[in-house]
Amino acid sequence: MNKWLVAGVLSCVPALAMAQSIRCGTKIIGVGTTRGEITAKCGEPTQVEHKVAYTGTSISTGRQTSLTSGVTVEVQIEIWTYNFGPNKLMQRVQLEDGIVVRIESLGYGY
């Protein structure tokens, strides 16, 4: 029974990977695609939101009484929405510093 459970779980992995992609005609856009590539393959988005996030990291010297220095990094976030019409799902694409990091399917377009 365990081997059937493992086989069932593994068969879902490709479907999960495809959930993080968009098909634009014959082209496929996925996580890691650049801003220029997605624009060239899918055209301009219907809507664009701009945000800035600040992420913190810390550096430790490795000693028990170490000093920790905080470093703040600014990340440019863009959220692009593609509306492919009433017969297809809209797609939300999140870019961080010009690279696609997340793709979500929304409801049907208009």
The first five atom37 places (N, CA, C, CB, O) and aatype in JSON, in Angstrom:
{
  "aatype": [12, 2, 11, 17, 10, 19, 0, 7, 19, 10, 15, 4, 19, 14, 0, 10, 0, 12, 0, 5, 15, 9, 1, 4, 7, 16, 11, 9, 9, 7, 19, 7, 16, 16, 1, 7, 6, 9, 16, 0, 11, 4, 7, 6, 14, 16, 5, 19, 6, 8, 11, 19, 0, 18, 16, 7, 16, 15, 9, 15, 16, 7, 1, 5, 16, 15, 10, 16, 15, 7, 19, 16, 19, 6, 19, 5, 9, 6, 9, 17, 16, 18, 2, 13, 7, 14, 2, 11, 10, 12, 5, 1, 19, 5, 10, 6, 3, 7, 9, 19, 19, 1, 9, 6, 15, 10, 7, 18, 7, 18],
  "atom_mask": [
    [1, 1, 1, 1, 1],
    [1, 1, 1, 1, 1],
    [1, 1, 1, 1, 1],
    [1, 1, 1, 1, 1],
    [1, 1, 1, 1, 1],
    [1, 1, 1, 1, 1],
    [1, 1, 1, 1, 1],
    [1, 1, 1, 0, 1],
    [1, 1, 1, 1, 1],
    [1, 1, 1, 1, 1],
    [1, 1, 1, 1, 1],
    [1, 1, 1, 1, 1],
    [1, 1, 1, 1, 1],
    [1, 1, 1, 1, 1],
    [1, 1, 1, 1, 1],
    [1, 1, 1, 1, 1],
    [1, 1, 1, 1, 1],
    [1, 1, 1, 1, 1],
    [1, 1, 1, 1, 1],
    [1, 1, 1, 1, 1],
    [1, 1, 1, 1, 1],
    [1, 1, 1, 1, 1],
    [1, 1, 1, 1, 1],
    [1, 1, 1, 1, 1],
    [1, 1, 1, 0, 1],
    [1, 1, 1, 1, 1],
    [1, 1, 1, 1, 1],
    [1, 1, 1, 1, 1],
    [1, 1, 1, 1, 1],
    [1, 1, 1, 0, 1],
    [1, 1, 1, 1, 1],
    [1, 1, 1, 0, 1],
    [1, 1, 1, 1, 1],
    [1, 1, 1, 1, 1],
    [1, 1, 1, 1, 1],
    [1, 1, 1, 0, 1],
    [1, 1, 1, 1, 1],
    [1, 1, 1, 1, 1],
    [1, 1, 1, 1, 1],
    [1, 1, 1, 1, 1],
    [1, 1, 1, 1, 1],
    [1, 1, 1, 1, 1],
    [1, 1, 1, 0, 1],
    [1, 1, 1, 1, 1],
    [1, 1, 1, 1, 1],
    [1, 1, 1, 1, 1],
    [1, 1, 1, 1, 1],
    [1, 1, 1, 1, 1],
    [1, 1, 1, 1, 1],
    [1, 1, 1, 1, 1],
    [1, 1, 1, 1, 1],
    [1, 1, 1, 1, 1],
    [1, 1, 1, 1, 1],
    [1, 1, 1, 1, 1],
    [1, 1, 1, 1, 1],
    [1, 1, 1, 0, 1],
    [1, 1, 1, 1, 1],
    [1, 1, 1, 1, 1],
    [1, 1, 1, 1, 1],
    [1, 1, 1, 1, 1],
    [1, 1, 1, 1, 1],
    [1, 1, 1, 0, 1],
    [1, 1, 1, 1, 1],
    [1, 1, 1, 1, 1],
    [1, 1, 1, 1, 1],
    [1, 1, 1, 1, 1],
    [1, 1, 1, 1, 1],
    [1, 1, 1, 1, 1],
    [1, 1, 1, 1, 1],
    [1, 1, 1, 0, 1],
    [1, 1, 1, 1, 1],
    [1, 1, 1, 1, 1],
    [1, 1, 1, 1, 1],
    [1, 1, 1, 1, 1],
    [1, 1, 1, 1, 1],
    [1, 1, 1, 1, 1],
    [1, 1, 1, 1, 1],
    [1, 1, 1, 1, 1],
    [1, 1, 1, 1, 1],
    [1, 1, 1, 1, 1],
    [1, 1, 1, 1, 1],
    [1, 1, 1, 1, 1],
    [1, 1, 1, 1, 1],
    [1, 1, 1, 1, 1],
    [1, 1, 1, 0, 1],
    [1, 1, 1, 1, 1],
    [1, 1, 1, 1, 1],
    [1, 1, 1, 1, 1],
    [1, 1, 1, 1, 1],
    [1, 1, 1, 1, 1],
    [1, 1, 1, 1, 1],
    [1, 1, 1, 1, 1],
    [1, 1, 1, 1, 1],
    [1, 1, 1, 1, 1],
    [1, 1, 1, 1, 1],
    [1, 1, 1, 1, 1],
    [1, 1, 1, 1, 1],
    [1, 1, 1, 0, 1],
    [1, 1, 1, 1, 1],
    [1, 1, 1, 1, 1],
    [1, 1, 1, 1, 1],
    [1, 1, 1, 1, 1],
    [1, 1, 1, 1, 1],
    [1, 1, 1, 1, 1],
    [1, 1, 1, 1, 1],
    [1, 1, 1, 1, 1],
    [1, 1, 1, 0, 1],
    [1, 1, 1, 1, 1],
    [1, 1, 1, 0, 1],
    [1, 1, 1, 1, 1]
  ],
  "atom_positions": [
    [[0.81, -1.19, 0.0], [0.0, 0.0, 0.0], [0.86, 1.26, 0.0], [-0.93, -0.01, 1.19], [0.5, 2.26, -0.62]],
    [[2.01, 1.22, 0.69], [2.89, 2.38, 0.75], [3.4, 2.78, -0.63], [4.05, 2.11, 1.67], [3.53, 3.97, -0.93]],
    [[3.7, 1.78, -1.47], [4.22, 2.13, -2.8], [3.15, 2.83, -3.63], [4.71, 0.87, -3.53], [3.49, 3.67, -4.47]],
    [[1.86, 2.51, -3.43], [0.8, 3.2, -4.17], [0.65, 4.64, -3.68], [-0.53, 2.45, -4.02], [0.37, 5.54, -4.47]],
    [[0.83, 4.83, -2.39], [0.75, 6.18, -1.83], [1.89, 7.04, -2.37], [0.8, 6.12, -0.3], [1.68, 8.19, -2.77]],
    [[3.1, 6.48, -2.39], [4.26, 7.21, -2.91], [4.06, 7.51, -4.4], [5.56, 6.39, -2.7], [4.35, 8.62, -4.84]],
    [[3.58, 6.55, -5.16], [3.34, 6.76, -6.59], [2.31, 7.86, -6.82], [2.88, 5.45, -7.26], [2.44, 8.67, -7.73]],
    [[1.27, 7.87, -5.99], [0.25, 8.91, -6.11], [0.78, 10.3, -5.81], [0.0, 0.0, 0.0], [0.46, 11.25, -6.52]],
    [[1.59, 10.41, -4.78], [2.17, 11.7, -4.42], [3.14, 12.16, -5.51], [2.9, 11.61, -3.06], [3.11, 13.32, -5.91]],
    [[3.98, 11.27, -6.0], [4.95, 11.64, -7.03], [4.28, 12.03, -8.34], [5.91, 10.5, -7.27], [4.82, 12.84, -9.1]],
    [[3.11, 11.45, -8.62], [2.42, 11.82, -9.86], [1.87, 13.24, -9.81], [1.29, 10.84, -10.13], [1.57, 13.82, -10.86]],
    [[1.74, 13.81, -8.62], [1.26, 15.18, -8.48], [2.36, 16.21, -8.64], [0.61, 15.37, -7.14], [2.07, 17.38, -8.89]],
    [[3.61, 15.82, -8.52], [4.73, 16.76, -8.59], [4.78, 17.5, -9.92], [6.04, 16.04, -8.36], [4.91, 18.72, -9.9]],
    [[4.68, 16.84, -11.09], [4.69, 17.61, -12.34], [3.52, 18.58, -12.44], [4.66, 16.67, -13.53], [3.68, 19.67, -12.99]],
    [[2.37, 18.23, -11.92], [1.22, 19.13, -11.96], [1.48, 20.37, -11.12], [-0.04, 18.42, -11.46], [1.08, 21.47, -11.5]],
    [[2.16, 20.21, -9.98], [2.49, 21.36, -9.15], [3.5, 22.25, -9.84], [3.02, 20.9, -7.79], [3.42, 23.47, -9.74]],
    [[4.46, 21.66, -10.53], [5.45, 22.46, -11.25], [4.78, 23.26, -12.37], [6.56, 21.56, -11.82], [5.15, 24.41, -12.6]],
    [[3.81, 22.67, -13.06], [3.13, 23.36, -14.14], [2.22, 24.47, -13.62], [2.33, 22.37, -14.97], [1.9, 25.4, -14.35]],
    [[1.8, 24.38, -12.36], [0.95, 25.42, -11.79], [1.72, 26.74, -11.69], [0.42, 25.0, -10.41], [1.1, 27.8, -11.6]],
    [[3.01, 26.7, -11.72], [3.85, 27.88, -11.64], [4.33, 28.27, -13.03], [5.05, 27.64, -10.71], [5.5, 28.61, -13.21]],
    [[3.44, 28.23, -14.03], [3.81, 28.63, -15.38], [2.6, 29.2, -16.11], [4.39, 27.44, -16.16], [1.45, 28.99, -15.71]],
    [[2.89, 29.93, -17.18], [1.85, 30.52, -18.04], [2.17, 30.11, -19.46], [1.78, 32.08, -17.88], [3.33, 30.07, -19.87]],
    [[1.14, 29.82, -20.21], [1.3, 29.57, -21.64], [0.82, 30.82, -22.38], [0.52, 28.29, -22.1], [-0.33, 31.23, -22.23]],
    [[1.7, 31.4, -23.18], [1.39, 32.54, -24.04], [1.58, 32.08, -25.47], [2.29, 33.8, -23.71], [2.69, 32.09, -26.0]],
    [[0.48, 31.68, -26.1], [0.59, 31.09, -27.45], [1.32, 29.78, -27.34], [0.0, 0.0, 0.0], [0.86, 28.85, -26.67]],
    [[2.47, 29.68, -28.0], [3.27, 28.46, -27.94], [4.43, 28.58, -26.95], [3.81, 28.12, -29.32], [5.21, 27.64, -26.8]],
    [[4.54, 29.71, -26.29], [5.64, 29.96, -25.35], [5.18, 29.67, -23.92], [6.15, 31.43, -25.46], [4.01, 29.86, -23.58]],
    [[6.1, 29.22, -23.1], [5.8, 28.96, -21.69], [6.71, 29.83, -20.83], [5.97, 27.45, -21.34], [7.92, 29.88, -21.04]],
    [[6.12, 30.49, -19.87], [6.83, 31.35, -18.93], [6.78, 30.67, -17.57], [6.21, 32.79, -18.88], [5.72, 30.19, -17.16]],
    [[7.89, 30.62, -16.87], [7.91, 30.01, -15.55], [8.74, 30.82, -14.57], [0.0, 0.0, 0.0], [9.28, 31.88, -14.91]],
    [[8.83, 30.32, -13.36], [9.64, 30.95, -12.33], [11.09, 31.02, -12.83], [9.55, 30.17, -10.98], [11.61, 30.05, -13.37]],
    [[11.72, 32.18, -12.64], [13.08, 32.39, -13.1], [13.17, 33.17, -14.4], [0.0, 0.0, 0.0], [14.26, 33.58, -14.8]],
    [[12.04, 33.36, -15.06], [12.01, 34.12, -16.31], [12.25, 35.6, -16.0], [10.65, 33.92, -17.05], [11.81, 36.11, -14.97]],
    [[12.94, 36.29, -16.89], [13.21, 37.71, -16.68], [12.05, 38.58, -17.17], [14.5, 38.11, -17.38], [11.2, 38.12, -17.94]],
    [[12.04, 39.83, -16.73], [11.02, 40.8, -17.14], [10.99, 40.92, -18.67], [11.31, 42.18, -16.49], [9.91, 40.92, -19.26]],
    [[12.14, 41.03, -19.29], [12.22, 41.16, -20.74], [11.68, 39.95, -21.48], [0.0, 0.0, 0.0], [11.0, 40.09, -22.5]],
    [[11.98, 38.76, -20.98], [11.5, 37.53, -21.62], [9.98, 37.42, -21.56], [12.14, 36.3, -20.97], [9.34, 37.07, -22.55]],
    [[9.42, 37.72, -20.39], [7.96, 37.59, -20.27], [7.24, 38.63, -21.13], [7.53, 37.73, -18.79], [6.2, 38.33, -21.7]],
    [[7.79, 39.83, -21.22], [7.18, 40.85, -22.07], [7.29, 40.45, -23.55], [7.86, 42.22, -21.84], [6.34, 40.65, -24.31]],
    [[8.41, 39.91, -23.94], [8.59, 39.48, -25.33], [7.65, 38.34, -25.7], [10.05, 39.05, -25.56], [7.17, 38.28, -26.83]],
    [[7.38, 37.45, -24.77], [6.56, 36.27, -25.07], [5.06, 36.49, -24.83], [7.03, 35.11, -24.23], [4.24, 35.93, -25.55]],
    [[4.71, 37.31, -23.83], [3.3, 37.48, -23.46], [2.77, 38.88, -23.72], [3.11, 37.15, -22.01], [1.56, 39.11, -23.63]],
    [[3.64, 39.82, -24.04], [3.2, 41.19, -24.26], [3.1, 41.94, -22.94], [0.0, 0.0, 0.0], [3.49, 41.44, -21.89]],
    [[2.56, 43.15, -23.03], [2.4, 43.98, -21.84], [1.26, 43.46, -20.97], [2.15, 45.46, -22.24], [0.24, 43.01, -21.5]],
    [[1.4, 43.51, -19.65], [0.31, 43.07, -18.76], [-0.84, 44.08, -18.77], [0.84, 42.89, -17.32], [-0.68, 45.23, -19.15]],
    [[-2.0, 43.61, -18.34], [-3.18, 44.46, -18.23], [-3.01, 45.46, -17.09], [-4.44, 43.61, -18.0], [-3.43, 46.61, -17.2]],
    [[-2.39, 45.01, -16.0], [-2.22, 45.85, -14.81], [-0.86, 45.57, -14.2], [-3.35, 45.6, -13.78], [-0.38, 44.44, -14.22]],
    [[-0.24, 46.62, -13.64], [1.06, 46.47, -12.96], [0.98, 47.21, -11.62], [2.24, 47.03, -13.85], [0.58, 48.37, -11.57]],
    [[1.37, 46.52, -10.55], [1.49, 47.14, -9.22], [2.97, 47.15, -8.86], [0.63, 46.37, -8.13], [3.69, 46.19, -9.12]],
    [[3.41, 48.25, -8.24], [4.81, 48.37, -7.81], [4.85, 48.44, -6.28], [5.49, 49.62, -8.44], [4.07, 49.16, -5.66]],
    [[5.77, 47.68, -5.7], [5.98, 47.69, -4.25], [7.47, 47.61, -3.97], [5.23, 46.51, -3.56], [8.27, 47.22, -4.83]],
    [[7.84, 47.99, -2.76], [9.22, 47.84, -2.31], [9.17, 47.08, -1.0], [9.95, 49.23, -2.15], [8.37, 47.39, -0.12]],
    [[10.03, 46.08, -0.86], [10.13, 45.32, 0.38], [11.57, 45.43, 0.87], [9.7, 43.83, 0.18], [12.5, 45.56, 0.09]],
    [[11.72, 45.37, 2.15], [13.04, 45.4, 2.76], [13.23, 44.1, 3.52], [13.22, 46.64, 3.71], [12.46, 43.77, 4.41]],
    [[14.27, 43.37, 3.15], [14.55, 42.12, 3.83], [15.78, 42.3, 4.7], [14.77, 40.96, 2.81], [16.71, 43.02, 4.34]],
    [[15.76, 41.67, 5.83], [16.88, 41.77, 6.75], [17.66, 40.48, 6.8], [0.0, 0.0, 0.0], [17.08, 39.39, 6.76]],
    [[18.95, 40.61, 6.9], [19.82, 39.45, 7.09], [20.76, 39.79, 8.23], [20.6, 39.08, 5.79], [20.99, 40.97, 8.53]],
    [[21.3, 38.79, 8.84], [22.25, 39.06, 9.92], [23.52, 38.27, 9.67], [21.64, 38.69, 11.29], [23.5, 37.17, 9.11]],
    [[24.6, 38.84, 10.08], [25.92, 38.22, 9.92], [26.49, 38.01, 11.3], [26.87, 39.09, 9.02], [26.54, 38.94, 12.11]],
    [[26.93, 36.81, 11.58], [27.48, 36.5, 12.89], [28.95, 36.13, 12.75], [26.7, 35.36, 13.55], [29.36, 35.55, 11.75]],
    [[29.74, 36.48, 13.77], [31.17, 36.17, 13.73], [31.45, 34.73, 14.14], [31.94, 37.12, 14.64], [32.56, 34.24, 13.95]],
    [[30.46, 34.04, 14.69], [30.63, 32.64, 15.04], [31.1, 32.39, 16.46], [0.0, 0.0, 0.0], [31.22, 31.24, 16.87]],
    [[31.36, 33.43, 17.21], [31.77, 33.26, 18.61], [30.53, 33.23, 19.5], [32.74, 34.4, 19.06], [29.45, 33.68, 19.1]],
    [[30.69, 32.7, 20.69], [29.56, 32.61, 21.61], [29.09, 34.02, 21.99], [29.96, 31.81, 22.88], [27.89, 34.25, 22.13]],
    [[30.0, 34.94, 22.15], [29.65, 36.32, 22.46], [29.82, 37.18, 21.2], [30.53, 36.87, 23.62], [30.41, 38.25, 21.24]],
    [[29.28, 36.67, 20.1], [29.5, 37.33, 18.82], [28.66, 38.59, 18.66], [29.19, 36.38, 17.69], [27.64, 38.77, 19.32]],
    [[29.13, 39.42, 17.79], [28.39, 40.61, 17.41], [27.62, 40.28, 16.14], [29.33, 41.85, 17.2], [28.15, 39.65, 15.23]],
    [[26.38, 40.7, 16.09], [25.57, 40.46, 14.91], [25.29, 41.79, 14.25], [24.25, 39.73, 15.27], [24.84, 42.74, 14.89]],
    [[25.57, 41.84, 12.99], [25.36, 43.07, 12.23], [24.18, 42.85, 11.29], [26.65, 43.47, 11.43], [24.18, 41.9, 10.51]],
    [[23.17, 43.71, 11.35], [22.02, 43.59, 10.47], [22.25, 44.32, 9.16], [0.0, 0.0, 0.0], [22.76, 45.44, 9.14]],
    [[21.87, 43.67, 8.08], [21.98, 44.26, 6.75], [20.58, 44.27, 6.15], [22.99, 43.48, 5.85], [19.91, 43.24, 6.12]],
    [[20.15, 45.42, 5.67], [18.84, 45.53, 5.04], [19.01, 45.64, 3.54], [18.05, 46.74, 5.6], [19.83, 46.43, 3.05]],
    [[18.24, 44.85, 2.81], [18.32, 44.83, 1.36], [16.97, 45.25, 0.79], [18.73, 43.44, 0.83], [15.93, 44.73, 1.21]],
    [[16.98, 46.19, -0.15], [15.75, 46.64, -0.79], [15.44, 45.73, -1.97], [15.86, 48.11, -1.25], [16.31, 45.46, -2.8]],
    [[14.19, 45.26, -2.05], [13.76, 44.39, -3.14], [12.61, 45.08, -3.88], [13.33, 42.97, -2.62], [11.61, 45.44, -3.27]],
    [[12.77, 45.26, -5.18], [11.72, 45.86, -6.01], [10.75, 44.75, -6.42], [12.33, 46.57, -7.28], [11.16, 43.75, -7.02]],
    [[9.48, 44.92, -6.08], [8.45, 43.92, -6.38], [7.47, 44.52, -7.37], [7.72, 43.45, -5.09], [6.98, 45.64, -7.19]],
    [[7.18, 43.76, -8.42], [6.15, 44.13, -9.38], [5.17, 42.99, -9.45], [6.76, 44.45, -10.79], [5.55, 41.82, -9.49]],
    [[3.88, 43.32, -9.46], [2.85, 42.31, -9.61], [2.11, 42.62, -10.91], [1.86, 42.28, -8.38], [1.42, 43.63, -11.03]],
    [[2.28, 41.72, -11.88], [1.68, 41.89, -13.2], [0.44, 41.02, -13.29], [2.68, 41.55, -14.33], [0.46, 39.87, -12.87]],
    [[-0.63, 41.56, -13.85], [-1.85, 40.79, -14.08], [-2.08, 40.71, -15.57], [-3.06, 41.43, -13.35], [-2.12, 41.72, -16.27]],
    [[-2.25, 39.49, -16.07], [-2.56, 39.24, -17.47], [-4.01, 38.79, -17.59], [-1.61, 38.18, -18.09], [-4.44, 37.88, -16.89]],
    [[-4.76, 39.44, -18.48], [-6.14, 39.1, -18.75], [-6.21, 38.59, -20.19], [-7.11, 40.33, -18.53], [-6.09, 39.37, -21.13]],
    [[-6.39, 37.29, -20.34], [-6.38, 36.67, -21.66], [-7.78, 36.5, -22.24], [-5.7, 35.33, -21.6], [-7.96, 35.78, -23.22]],
    [[-8.78, 37.15, -21.64], [-10.14, 37.1, -22.17], [-11.05, 36.19, -21.36], [0.0, 0.0, 0.0], [-10.6, 35.51, -20.43]],
    [[-12.35, 36.18, -21.72], [-13.35, 35.49, -20.9], [-13.27, 33.96, -20.94], [-14.7, 35.9, -21.35], [-13.89, 33.3, -20.1]],
    [[-12.54, 33.4, -21.87], [-12.45, 31.94, -21.96], [-11.19, 31.38, -21.33], [-12.51, 31.52, -23.41], [-10.96, 30.17, -21.37]],
    [[-10.36, 32.25, -20.75], [-9.11, 31.8, -20.13], [-8.97, 32.43, -18.75], [-7.89, 32.15, -21.03], [-9.54, 33.49, -18.47]],
    [[-8.19, 31.77, -17.91], [-7.95, 32.29, -16.57], [-6.96, 33.45, -16.62], [-7.42, 31.18, -15.64], [-5.99, 33.41, -17.38]],
    [[-7.22, 34.47, -15.82], [-6.25, 35.55, -15.67], [-5.08, 35.01, -14.86], [-6.9, 36.81, -14.98], [-5.23, 34.06, -14.1]],
    [[-3.92, 35.62, -15.04], [-2.71, 35.18, -14.35], [-2.08, 36.35, -13.63], [-1.71, 34.55, -15.34], [-1.99, 37.46, -14.17]],
    [[-1.63, 36.12, -12.4], [-0.89, 37.12, -11.63], [0.54, 36.64, -11.53], [-1.52, 37.35, -10.2], [0.82, 35.53, -11.08]],
    [[1.47, 37.51, -11.96], [2.89, 37.17, -11.99], [3.61, 38.12, -11.04], [3.47, 37.26, -13.44], [3.5, 39.34, -11.18]],
    [[4.34, 37.57, -10.09], [5.12, 38.4, -9.17], [6.58, 38.34, -9.57], [4.94, 37.94, -7.69], [7.17, 37.27, -9.69]],
    [[7.16, 39.53, -9.77], [8.58, 39.66, -10.1], [9.29, 40.33, -8.94], [8.79, 40.46, -11.42], [8.78, 41.3, -8.37]],
    [[10.45, 39.84, -8.6], [11.3, 40.48, -7.6], [12.62, 40.8, -8.27], [11.5, 39.56, -6.33], [13.33, 39.92, -8.75]],
    [[12.95, 42.09, -8.28], [14.15, 42.59, -8.96], [14.22, 42.09, -10.41], [15.4, 42.16, -8.2], [15.29, 41.73, -10.89]],
    [[13.06, 42.07, -11.08], [13.01, 41.74, -12.5], [12.96, 40.27, -12.84], [0.0, 0.0, 0.0], [13.06, 39.92, -14.02]],
    [[12.81, 39.39, -11.86], [12.78, 37.95, -12.08], [11.45, 37.4, -11.55], [13.99, 37.24, -11.39], [11.03, 37.76, -10.45]],
    [[10.79, 36.53, -12.33], [9.53, 35.92, -11.91], [9.79, 34.97, -10.74], [8.86, 35.15, -13.09], [10.62, 34.07, -10.82]],
    [[9.05, 35.2, -9.62], [9.2, 34.34, -8.44], [7.91, 33.59, -8.1], [9.63, 35.18, -7.25], [7.95, 32.61, -7.36]],
    [[6.78, 34.04, -8.65], [5.51, 33.38, -8.34], [4.51, 33.65, -9.46], [4.94, 33.86, -6.97], [4.47, 34.75, -10.01]],
    [[3.72, 32.63, -9.78], [2.65, 32.76, -10.76], [1.4, 32.15, -10.16], [3.02, 32.07, -12.12], [1.43, 31.03, -9.65]],
    [[0.29, 32.9, -10.22], [-0.98, 32.43, -9.67], [-2.07, 32.55, -10.72], [-1.36, 33.21, -8.4], [-2.12, 33.54, -11.45]],
    [[-2.93, 31.55, -10.79], [-4.11, 31.63, -11.65], [-5.22, 32.31, -10.87], [-4.55, 30.23, -12.15], [-5.44, 32.01, -9.7]],
    [[-5.93, 33.21, -11.55], [-7.07, 33.9, -10.96], [-8.34, 33.39, -11.62], [-6.93, 35.44, -11.11], [-8.31, 32.35, -12.28]],
    [[-9.43, 34.09, -11.48], [-10.68, 33.71, -12.14], [-10.6, 34.0, -13.63], [0.0, 0.0, 0.0], [-9.59, 34.47, -14.14]],
    [[-11.7, 33.69, -14.32], [-11.75, 33.93, -15.75], [-11.7, 35.42, -16.03], [-13.0, 33.32, -16.35], [-12.18, 36.24, -15.25]],
    [[-11.11, 35.76, -17.16], [-10.94, 37.14, -17.55], [-12.24, 37.77, -18.05], [0.0, 0.0, 0.0], [-13.31, 37.19, -17.9]],
    [[-12.12, 38.93, -18.61], [-13.29, 39.66, -19.12], [-13.01, 40.17, -20.51], [-13.66, 40.83, -18.19], [-13.86, 40.82, -21.12]]
  ]
}
